[in-house]
Amino acid sequence: MSINNSYFSKNNTIISNSFTNTGRNPVMELFYGTTAVSQYPSGYSRFIFDLDLSLLLEKIQDGTITTGCTDNMTHTLRMVNTSTFDLELLNTSTSQGRLRATSFDLILFRIPFINNDPNLPQLWDEGVGYDYADLVYNYSDSDKSFSDRPSNWYQTTTIGVWTEQGIYNNKNLGPVPFSGITIIDTQHFEFGNENIAFDMTNEINAVINGTLQNVSGWGIAFLPQVENLPGLSNTYEVQFFTRHTQTFYAPYLETTYNDLIEDDRNLFTLGKVNKLYLYLYEHGNPINLDNTPSVTIVDAAGDDVPGLVNLPTCQRTKGVYEVVIPPLVGYKTPCMFTDKWTNLNYNGFPLPVQYNEFTLQPFKNSIQIGTLSVDPKIYGFDFYGIRQDEKILNTDIRKVGVVIKQAYTTQQLLIAVDASYRVYVREGQTEVEVQGWTKINRTPNEYYFIFDTRDKIPNEYFIDIQVESSGEINTYQRQIKFQITNMKYLEP
């Protein structure tokens, strides 16, 4: 499984019955209750945001991300809790004098349309505010971090207002009652230091396929039962990093998709399900066909194998098509077969039939039976595509080749290895995972994975390699270290 990160295009925290704007605050503070011991407003707050899905849509359009071979594409909203790093913060107060909230539910909701008309989204601006209160000191004419410019509880823009103040009414009154909004997901927080992980799979897929249009953003809030709790003498709060954080923990939508290539052309085995692939390039760049082709398996005598004629294929990723071959049985091995790819069309032009060959290997080649146990192997690795300590612009897409060898040898390359990689950054002694363990693609001539820097935050990155052998899982740490640097463009 690979991932794509989509980041926020704007966000803001709106406060009940207040014109205060906090759009540029690096931390969003969701609170409820009173503020007898605090200088900040009482009541409750709600967080709103919108997503930049342009890179995700671009990858889907060019076939990098496809559900042709699987429909298992997920979208998870992730936000980091500012208290997640230190357990000592539990059951304490924030710097504003609020108690840290525990045992509560947060909802993720869609910002509703005007009069439920999908052609009338409630467009809103982020704003330029930072503080929750206007703190004017004797030595200052104004507090530049405070702003009451839109958006806020009442206004979407300077000349626009929310259909319902605060977006919806938590007492089920007015033009937009709570029961009338769309709840995407609900998450329970037992201790209050958990990170946000809202499931947005159905919501984002609806945006991608066009059944949901003109969405102007989403919001996060406490349940109405929490916002309406009576008789509180304290304010309770939970905090998460926003898109304006100066840390590595900017919020994002994590999209996972399956683009794994496991090509069995060199390992095609009798009596097993095998996969074959067709790779298409134009001047070295992967290209997509107009349609998925068909595959027929032909034996050494030139005859079509019964039941393996015009097998359907699917697109695994850009320029790569996959066919799953049911088990071949009853053949004397080794023996040769041909996979014939037909119905190949590119930009309206038919391409010639493609003939490839593979050797059917005996089943015993894939297993070992005997009186001796197998010792775990030790591996060595070479890489190409990213150099050690290289500085890479965050506009690059790199194909990272992994040469897997038996350790302490220079020539003994291995063609059947269960290998994975992970990507992370380091903060002191802490490893912050960017991409969890992901299988490395296996083709007839190489192991590789694609590393897209466009959805990565500039930082120093590390890559580990993990190999499973003889029941052991061995991790080879910090095989590659590199930096992603930011390229800024001047706005026109």
C-alpha positions as a printed NumPy array, in Angstrom:
array([[  0.   ,   0.   ,   0.   ],
       [  1.271,   3.462,  -0.89 ],
       [  0.103,   6.782,   0.485],
       [ -0.644,  10.287,  -0.723],
       [ -0.967,  13.203,   1.701],
       [ -3.335,  16.091,   0.965],
       [ -2.898,  19.141,   3.166],
       [ -5.259,  21.852,   4.347],
       [ -5.823,  24.839,   2.078],
       [ -7.303,  26.891,   4.932],
       [ -8.57 ,  26.495,   8.488],
       [-10.063,  28.527,  11.316],
       [-11.44 ,  28.124,  14.833],
       [-14.726,  29.939,  15.404],
       [-15.96 ,  30.781,  18.907],
       [-19.58 ,  30.84 ,  19.977],
       [-21.136,  34.31 ,  19.911],
       [-17.808,  35.969,  19.081],
       [-16.415,  37.894,  16.127],
       [-12.908,  36.666,  16.983],
       [-10.898,  35.138,  14.16 ],
       [ -8.027,  32.702,  14.819],
       [ -7.359,  31.518,  11.278],
       [ -3.568,  31.761,  11.545],
       [ -3.202,  30.181,  14.962],
       [ -0.669,  27.285,  14.826],
       [ -2.846,  25.38 ,  17.311],
       [ -6.613,  24.913,  17.212],
       [ -8.251,  24.944,  20.634],
       [-11.563,  23.142,  20.934],
       [-13.154,  24.002,  24.268],
       [-16.442,  24.012,  26.134],
       [-17.603,  25.334,  29.512],
       [-17.034,  28.61 ,  31.36 ],
       [-13.866,  30.658,  31.719],
       [-13.962,  31.91 ,  35.279],
       [-10.194,  31.481,  35.575],
       [ -9.363,  32.569,  32.029],
       [ -9.313,  35.775,  30.021],
       [-10.717,  34.008,  26.967],
       [-14.35 ,  33.739,  25.849],
       [-16.727,  31.267,  27.406],
       [-18.962,  28.831,  25.588],
       [-17.465,  26.512,  23.   ],
       [-15.501,  26.567,  19.763],
       [-15.585,  24.729,  16.446],
       [-12.83 ,  24.107,  13.929],
       [-13.368,  24.413,  10.169],
       [-11.027,  23.513,   7.32 ],
       [-10.81 ,  22.765,   3.635],
       [ -8.527,  20.371,   1.761],
       [ -6.278,  20.844,  -1.247],
       [ -7.047,  17.702,  -3.25 ],
       [ -5.298,  18.824,  -6.435],
       [ -2.339,  16.415,  -6.194],
       [ -4.618,  13.494,  -5.307],
       [ -6.896,  14.229,  -8.27 ],
       [ -3.88 ,  14.623, -10.555],
       [ -2.567,  11.185,  -9.571],
       [ -5.971,   9.616, -10.121],
       [ -6.358,  11.293, -13.503],
       [ -2.942,  10.147, -14.783],
       [ -3.408,   6.596, -13.483],
       [ -0.77 ,   6.68 , -10.74 ],
       [ -3.577,   5.943,  -8.304],
       [ -6.146,   3.53 ,  -9.667],
       [ -8.78 ,   1.219,  -8.291],
       [ -8.64 ,  -0.948, -11.388],
       [ -7.159,  -3.917,  -9.523],
       [ -8.714,  -3.16 ,  -6.146],
       [-11.364,  -0.904,  -4.646],
       [ -9.45 ,  -0.635,  -1.375],
       [ -8.609,   3.083,  -1.412],
       [ -9.045,   4.758,   1.983],
       [ -8.907,   8.372,   3.175],
       [ -8.149,   9.252,   6.8  ],
       [ -8.017,  12.733,   8.287],
       [ -5.033,  12.972,  10.635],
       [ -4.306,  15.723,  13.161],
       [ -1.714,  15.56 ,  15.922],
       [ -2.722,  16.309,  19.514],
       [ -0.382,  18.799,  21.199],
       [ -0.543,  16.657,  24.37 ],
       [  0.33 ,  13.392,  22.685],
       [  4.064,  13.684,  23.398],
       [  4.006,  14.008,  27.178],
       [  1.876,  11.89 ,  29.53 ],
       [  2.658,  14.328,  32.327],
       [  0.22 ,  16.747,  30.684],
       [ -2.755,  14.509,  31.463],
       [ -5.156,  15.912,  34.048],
       [ -3.425,  19.311,  34.022],
       [ -4.327,  22.789,  32.816],
       [ -3.303,  24.602,  29.657],
       [ -1.474,  27.931,  29.681],
       [ -4.899,  29.62 ,  29.322],
       [ -6.093,  28.095,  32.597],
       [ -8.359,  25.511,  30.98 ],
       [ -8.493,  21.911,  32.107],
       [ -7.475,  19.318,  29.539],
       [-10.623,  17.558,  28.384],
       [-11.03 ,  13.805,  28.808],
       [-13.752,  11.274,  27.979],
       [-15.454,  13.043,  25.071],
       [-16.487,  12.533,  21.458],
       [-15.601,  14.744,  18.509],
       [-17.615,  14.806,  15.306],
       [-16.448,  15.484,  11.769],
       [-19.184,  17.219,   9.776],
       [-19.586,  18.653,   6.304],
       [-20.189,  22.395,   6.035],
       [-23.785,  22.481,   4.743],
       [-24.971,  24.144,   1.565],
       [-27.261,  27.173,   1.589],
       [-30.851,  25.898,   1.758],
       [-29.438,  22.405,   1.081],
       [-28.838,  23.456,  -2.518],
       [-25.626,  21.741,  -3.791],
       [-25.095,  24.659,  -6.159],
       [-24.888,  27.109,  -3.24 ],
       [-21.842,  26.322,  -1.096],
       [-21.085,  28.545,   1.888],
       [-17.748,  29.979,   0.787],
       [-15.586,  31.321,   3.606],
       [-12.216,  32.975,   4.189],
       [ -9.562,  31.84 ,   6.635],
       [ -8.782,  35.229,   8.175],
       [ -5.616,  36.741,   9.648],
       [ -6.238,  36.422,  13.401],
       [ -3.994,  34.636,  15.858],
       [ -5.185,  35.357,  19.414],
       [ -8.526,  34.643,  21.082],
       [ -8.59 ,  38.004,  22.892],
       [ -7.702,  41.611,  22.13 ],
       [ -4.864,  42.236,  24.596],
       [ -3.985,  45.907,  24.265],
       [ -1.125,  47.067,  26.448],
       [ -0.147,  50.612,  27.397],
       [  2.871,  50.533,  25.126],
       [  0.895,  49.415,  22.099],
       [ -1.81 ,  51.002,  20.03 ],
       [ -3.235,  47.654,  18.973],
       [ -2.798,  43.927,  19.244],
       [ -1.77 ,  42.878,  15.742],
       [ -2.335,  39.209,  16.46 ],
       [ -6.014,  39.768,  17.253],
       [ -8.567,  40.087,  14.473],
       [-12.327,  40.174,  14.157],
       [-12.263,  39.978,  10.382],
       [-14.073,  37.041,   8.782],
       [-14.466,  34.231,   8.997],
       [-15.907,  33.986,  12.514],
       [-18.997,  32.715,  14.31 ],
       [-21.26 ,  35.051,  12.347],
       [-19.538,  35.791,   9.055],
       [-18.111,  33.785,   6.164],
       [-16.64 ,  36.837,   4.421],
       [-16.851,  40.607,   4.862],
       [-20.205,  40.685,   3.075],
       [-21.347,  37.122,   3.724],
       [-22.861,  35.414,   6.754],
       [-23.43 ,  31.784,   7.718],
       [-26.932,  30.538,   7.038],
       [-26.935,  29.612,  10.734],
       [-24.606,  31.353,  13.183],
       [-21.806,  28.943,  14.044],
       [-22.753,  26.868,  10.934],
       [-25.403,  24.782,  12.755],
       [-27.58 ,  24.991,  15.858],
       [-26.745,  22.441,  18.571],
       [-30.258,  22.671,  20.069],
       [-31.853,  21.543,  16.793],
       [-33.372,  24.962,  16.152],
       [-33.177,  27.468,  13.315],
       [-32.584,  27.006,   9.592],
       [-29.695,  24.542,  10.09 ],
       [-30.383,  22.241,  13.056],
       [-27.769,  19.73 ,  14.159],
       [-29.962,  16.907,  12.875],
       [-29.805,  18.456,   9.409],
       [-26.028,  18.364,   8.908],
       [-24.01 ,  15.459,   7.527],
       [-21.828,  13.704,  10.119],
       [-18.879,  12.055,   8.378],
       [-17.397,  10.297,  11.4  ],
       [-17.296,  10.336,  15.199],
       [-14.237,   9.596,  17.322],
       [-14.078,   8.879,  21.044],
       [-11.222,  10.283,  23.156],
       [-10.737,   8.451,  26.42 ],
       [ -7.716,  10.323,  27.786],
       [ -7.813,  13.462,  25.663],
       [ -4.272,  13.103,  24.296],
       [ -5.194,  10.884,  21.337],
       [ -4.597,  12.044,  17.762],
       [ -7.448,  12.614,  15.325],
       [ -8.032,   9.806,  12.833],
       [-11.38 ,  10.434,  11.147],
       [-12.45 ,   8.055,   8.373],
       [-13.317,  10.148,   5.298],
       [-13.218,   7.313,   2.77 ],
       [-16.804,   7.533,   1.526],
       [-16.795,  11.328,   1.628],
       [-13.622,  11.825,  -0.41 ],
       [-14.489,   9.038,  -2.845],
       [-17.766,  10.84 ,  -3.495],
       [-15.814,  14.031,  -4.217],
       [-13.47 ,  12.107,  -6.538],
       [-16.225,  10.405,  -8.536],
       [-18.26 ,  13.598,  -8.813],
       [-21.333,  12.533,  -6.866],
       [-20.465,  15.178,  -4.242],
       [-19.626,  18.611,  -5.629],
       [-19.048,  22.168,  -4.441],
       [-18.127,  21.2  ,  -0.886],
       [-16.693,  24.261,   0.848],
       [-15.041,  22.383,   3.705],
       [-15.595,  20.382,   6.849],
       [-15.705,  21.036,  10.572],
       [-14.759,  19.392,  13.861],
       [-16.694,  19.958,  17.069],
       [-17.753,  18.414,  20.368],
       [-21.057,  16.602,  20.38 ],
       [-24.005,  18.931,  21.115],
       [-24.534,  17.136,  24.432],
       [-21.03 ,  18.273,  25.46 ],
       [-21.403,  21.824,  24.139],
       [-24.666,  22.159,  26.096],
       [-23.483,  20.774,  29.438],
       [-24.986,  23.025,  32.154],
       [-23.523,  24.248,  35.422],
       [-19.832,  23.97 ,  34.566],
       [-17.386,  25.964,  36.661],
       [-14.385,  25.247,  34.438],
       [-13.472,  25.263,  30.775],
       [-12.246,  22.022,  29.199],
       [-10.066,  21.984,  26.124],
       [ -8.255,  19.787,  23.613],
       [ -5.639,  21.133,  21.191],
       [ -4.384,  20.013,  17.784],
       [ -1.793,  21.455,  15.417],
       [ -3.169,  23.415,  12.449],
       [ -1.731,  24.027,   9.006],
       [  0.162,  27.04 ,  10.369],
       [  2.244,  25.022,  12.807],
       [  6.003,  25.522,  12.637],
       [  6.493,  21.861,  13.537],
       [  6.473,  18.732,  11.366],
       [  2.928,  17.952,  12.522],
       [  0.786,  19.746,   9.971],
       [ -2.665,  18.112,   9.584],
       [ -3.401,  16.164,   6.411],
       [ -5.656,  13.71 ,   4.644],
       [ -3.888,  10.376,   4.251],
       [ -4.931,   8.403,   1.167],
       [ -3.81 ,   4.775,   0.992],
       [ -3.977,   2.791,  -2.216],
       [ -2.635,  -0.502,  -3.509],
       [ -0.077,  -0.122,  -6.315],
       [  2.043,  -3.14 ,  -5.37 ],
       [  3.619,  -5.041,  -8.265],
       [  4.481,  -8.69 ,  -7.597],
       [  5.595, -10.019, -10.97 ],
       [  5.944, -13.812, -11.124],
       [  7.44 , -14.014, -14.611],
       [ 10.752, -15.313, -13.232],
       [  9.035, -17.355, -10.522],
       [  6.01 , -18.81 , -12.34 ],
       [  5.205, -21.983, -10.39 ],
       [  3.103, -25.048, -11.139],
       [ -0.093, -25.347,  -9.101],
       [ -0.078, -21.769,  -7.774],
       [ -1.852, -18.551,  -8.655],
       [  0.624, -16.334, -10.496],
       [  0.6  , -12.742, -11.688],
       [  2.04 , -11.308, -14.886],
       [  2.411,  -7.66 , -15.885],
       [  2.719,  -5.545, -18.996],
       [  4.78 ,  -2.351, -18.774],
       [  4.261,   0.465, -21.272],
       [  6.564,   3.43 , -21.88 ],
       [  6.897,   6.227, -24.392],
       [ 10.39 ,   7.71 , -24.525],
       [ 11.03 ,   6.191, -21.108],
       [  7.876,   7.617, -19.497],
       [  4.999,   5.336, -18.414],
       [  1.828,   5.651, -20.486],
       [ -1.754,   4.415, -20.139],
       [ -3.693,   2.49 , -22.74 ],
       [ -7.124,   3.627, -23.882],
       [ -8.578,   0.439, -22.381],
       [ -7.485,  -2.603, -20.422],
       [ -6.129,  -5.364, -22.689],
       [ -6.855,  -9.093, -22.692],
       [ -4.444, -11.976, -22.175],
       [ -4.381, -15.489, -23.609],
       [ -1.933, -18.141, -22.422],
       [ -0.42 , -20.236, -25.229],
       [  1.466, -23.495, -24.659],
       [  4.727, -24.607, -26.314],
       [  2.809, -26.207, -29.178],
       [  1.169, -22.89 , -30.046],
       [ -2.267, -23.877, -28.754],
       [ -4.42 , -21.744, -26.468],
       [ -4.628, -23.202, -22.977],
       [ -8.296, -24.078, -22.26 ],
       [ -9.824, -21.72 , -19.72 ],
       [ -7.02 , -19.186, -20.131],
       [ -8.291, -17.365, -23.207],
       [ -9.039, -13.619, -23.168],
       [ -8.366, -13.287, -19.464],
       [ -9.351,  -9.868, -18.098],
       [ -6.654,  -7.488, -16.896],
       [ -6.603,  -4.44 , -14.64 ],
       [ -4.464,  -1.34 , -14.338],
       [ -2.247,  -1.501, -11.25 ],
       [ -0.66 ,   1.937, -11.633],
       [  0.409,   4.285, -14.4  ],
       [  1.636,   2.252, -17.368],
       [  1.345,  -1.111, -15.594],
       [ -1.329,  -3.743, -16.34 ],
       [ -1.846,  -6.929, -14.333],
       [ -3.327, -10.304, -15.162],
       [ -3.955, -13.035, -12.596],
       [ -3.322, -16.542, -13.929],
       [ -5.192, -19.416, -12.244],
       [ -3.038, -22.413, -11.27 ],
       [ -1.546, -24.395, -14.155],
       [ -1.584, -28.129, -13.383],
       [ -0.842, -31.372, -15.186],
       [  2.258, -30.185, -17.059],
       [  5.712, -31.713, -17.067],
       [  7.989, -29.001, -15.797],
       [  9.931, -26.978, -16.625],
       [  8.113, -25.95 , -19.785],
       [  7.626, -22.735, -21.761],
       [  4.442, -20.729, -22.226],
       [  3.575, -17.504, -23.987],
       [  1.327, -14.759, -22.635],
       [ -0.349, -12.994, -25.563],
       [ -1.622,  -9.453, -24.853],
       [ -4.313,  -8.22 , -27.249],
       [ -6.687,  -5.268, -27.63 ],
       [ -3.885,  -2.766, -27.113],
       [ -4.869,   0.792, -28.052],
       [ -3.06 ,   4.043, -27.334],
       [ -4.448,   7.486, -28.191],
       [ -6.883,   5.889, -30.605],
       [ -4.263,   3.83 , -32.455],
       [ -4.157,   0.034, -32.266],
       [ -0.837,  -1.429, -31.139],
       [  0.493,  -4.808, -32.299],
       [ -0.179,  -7.927, -30.245],
       [  2.474,  -8.342, -27.555],
       [  3.994, -11.804, -27.023],
       [  5.966, -12.522, -23.845],
       [  7.36 , -15.781, -22.503],
       [  7.616, -17.412, -19.117],
       [  8.829, -20.77 , -17.83 ],
       [  6.558, -22.891, -15.679],
       [  8.683, -24.091, -12.762],
       [  8.05 , -27.248, -10.695],
       [  6.214, -26.727,  -7.438],
       [  9.131, -28.151,  -5.459],
       [ 11.244, -25.131,  -6.457],
       [  9.198, -22.919,  -4.154],
       [  9.38 , -25.15 ,  -1.065],
       [ 12.029, -27.014,   0.892],
       [ 11.411, -30.35 ,   2.577],
       [ 14.048, -32.184,   4.558],
       [ 15.681, -32.858,   7.883],
       [ 17.492, -29.522,   8.192],
       [ 16.099, -26.173,   9.28 ],
       [ 16.819, -23.108,   7.186],
       [ 19.088, -20.488,   8.66 ],
       [ 17.973, -16.872,   8.317],
       [ 19.754, -14.993,   5.566],
       [ 21.611, -11.751,   6.03 ],
       [ 21.114,  -9.211,   3.272],
       [ 22.986,  -6.304,   1.805],
       [ 21.543,  -3.495,  -0.267],
       [ 22.535,  -1.056,  -2.963],
       [ 20.303,   1.794,  -4.069],
       [ 19.834,   4.027,  -7.064],
       [ 17.449,   6.91 ,  -7.587],
       [ 18.306,   8.7  ,  -4.334],
       [ 21.88 ,   9.341,  -3.245],
       [ 22.984,   9.213,   0.351],
       [ 22.669,  12.689,   1.953],
       [ 21.162,  14.107,  -1.244],
       [ 19.136,  17.326,  -1.142],
       [ 15.938,  16.836,  -3.154],
       [ 13.462,  19.512,  -4.223],
       [  9.892,  18.883,  -3.144],
       [  8.863,  18.833,  -6.811],
       [ 10.635,  15.542,  -7.61 ],
       [  9.255,  12.043,  -8.16 ],
       [ 12.01 ,   9.45 ,  -7.708],
       [ 12.089,   5.801,  -8.717],
       [ 14.224,   4.209,  -6.018],
       [ 15.807,   0.93 ,  -7.079],
       [ 16.811,  -1.546,  -4.378],
       [ 19.472,  -4.098,  -5.277],
       [ 19.081,  -6.96 ,  -2.784],
       [ 22.133,  -9.179,  -2.362],
       [ 23.316, -11.837,  -0.023],
       [ 25.433, -10.038,   2.543],
       [ 29.206, -10.066,   2.161],
       [ 28.967, -10.875,  -1.548],
       [ 29.186,  -8.573,  -4.554],
       [ 27.434, -10.623,  -7.213],
       [ 24.856, -12.926,  -5.608],
       [ 21.617, -11.067,  -6.364],
       [ 18.37 , -12.492,  -5.018],
       [ 15.183, -12.709,  -7.105],
       [ 12.646, -13.929,  -4.519],
       [ 12.757, -11.74 ,  -1.414],
       [  9.89 , -10.481,   0.742],
       [ 11.151,  -6.933,   1.343],
       [  9.498,  -3.754,   2.611],
       [ 10.528,  -0.169,   3.304],
       [  9.403,   2.595,   5.607],
       [ 10.044,   6.342,   5.664],
       [ 10.41 ,   8.512,   8.772],
       [ 11.955,  11.657,  10.22 ],
       [ 13.743,  11.992,  13.532],
       [ 13.144,  14.444,  16.364],
       [ 15.864,  13.789,  18.918],
       [ 15.578,  10.108,  19.789],
       [ 12.023,   9.883,  18.475],
       [ 11.201,   8.475,  15.046],
       [  8.138,  10.075,  13.467],
       [  6.735,   7.702,  10.849],
       [  5.859,   9.248,   7.503],
       [  5.035,   6.011,   5.686],
       [  4.65 ,   2.688,   7.458],
       [  6.051,  -0.611,   6.232],
       [  5.238,  -0.911,   2.536],
       [  6.18 ,  -3.818,   0.275],
       [  8.767,  -3.117,  -2.406],
       [  7.686,  -3.734,  -6.004],
       [  9.138,  -6.854,  -7.638],
       [  9.538,  -7.002, -11.433],
       [ 11.511,  -9.471, -13.568],
       [ 14.549,  -7.188, -13.571],
       [ 14.455,  -5.108, -10.387],
       [ 13.051,  -4.248,  -6.984],
       [ 11.9  ,  -0.636,  -6.672],
       [  9.471,   1.815,  -5.11 ],
       [  8.274,   5.257,  -6.162],
       [  8.968,   8.147,  -3.779],
       [  6.941,  11.284,  -4.467],
       [  8.315,  14.326,  -2.655],
       [  5.417,  16.597,  -3.638],
       [  3.301,  15.594,  -0.636],
       [  6.189,  15.555,   1.855],
       [  7.043,  18.317,   4.322],
       [ 10.629,  19.62 ,   3.904],
       [ 12.815,  17.819,   6.449],
       [ 15.566,  15.238,   6.788],
       [ 14.228,  11.767,   5.968],
       [ 15.389,   8.218,   6.629],
       [ 14.477,   4.937,   4.93 ],
       [ 14.659,   1.521,   6.62 ],
       [ 14.52 ,  -1.809,   4.797],
       [ 12.882,  -4.879,   6.316],
       [ 13.239,  -8.458,   5.067],
       [ 11.395, -11.576,   6.228],
       [ 13.407, -14.79 ,   6.104],
       [ 13.055, -18.175,   7.833],
       [ 10.453, -16.84 ,  10.237],
       [ 12.6  , -13.867,  11.204],
       [ 11.895, -10.239,  10.394],
       [ 15.117,  -8.247,  10.204],
       [ 15.189,  -4.464,   9.965],
       [ 18.125,  -2.698,   8.359],
       [ 17.959,   0.81 ,   9.747],
       [ 18.803,   4.111,   8.071],
       [ 19.828,   2.628,   4.772],
       [ 19.202,   5.972,   3.068],
       [ 19.323,   9.475,   4.536],
       [ 18.338,  12.51 ,   2.476],
       [ 16.752,  15.945,   2.753],
       [ 13.689,  17.363,   1.054],
       [ 13.992,  21.09 ,   0.484],
       [ 11.223,  23.51 ,  -0.333],
       [ 10.86 ,  25.293,  -3.66 ],
       [  8.837,  28.467,  -3.293],
       [  7.132,  30.215,  -6.144],
       [  6.302,  33.908,  -6.231],
       [  2.59 ,  34.397,  -6.546],
       [  1.583,  36.344,  -9.676]])
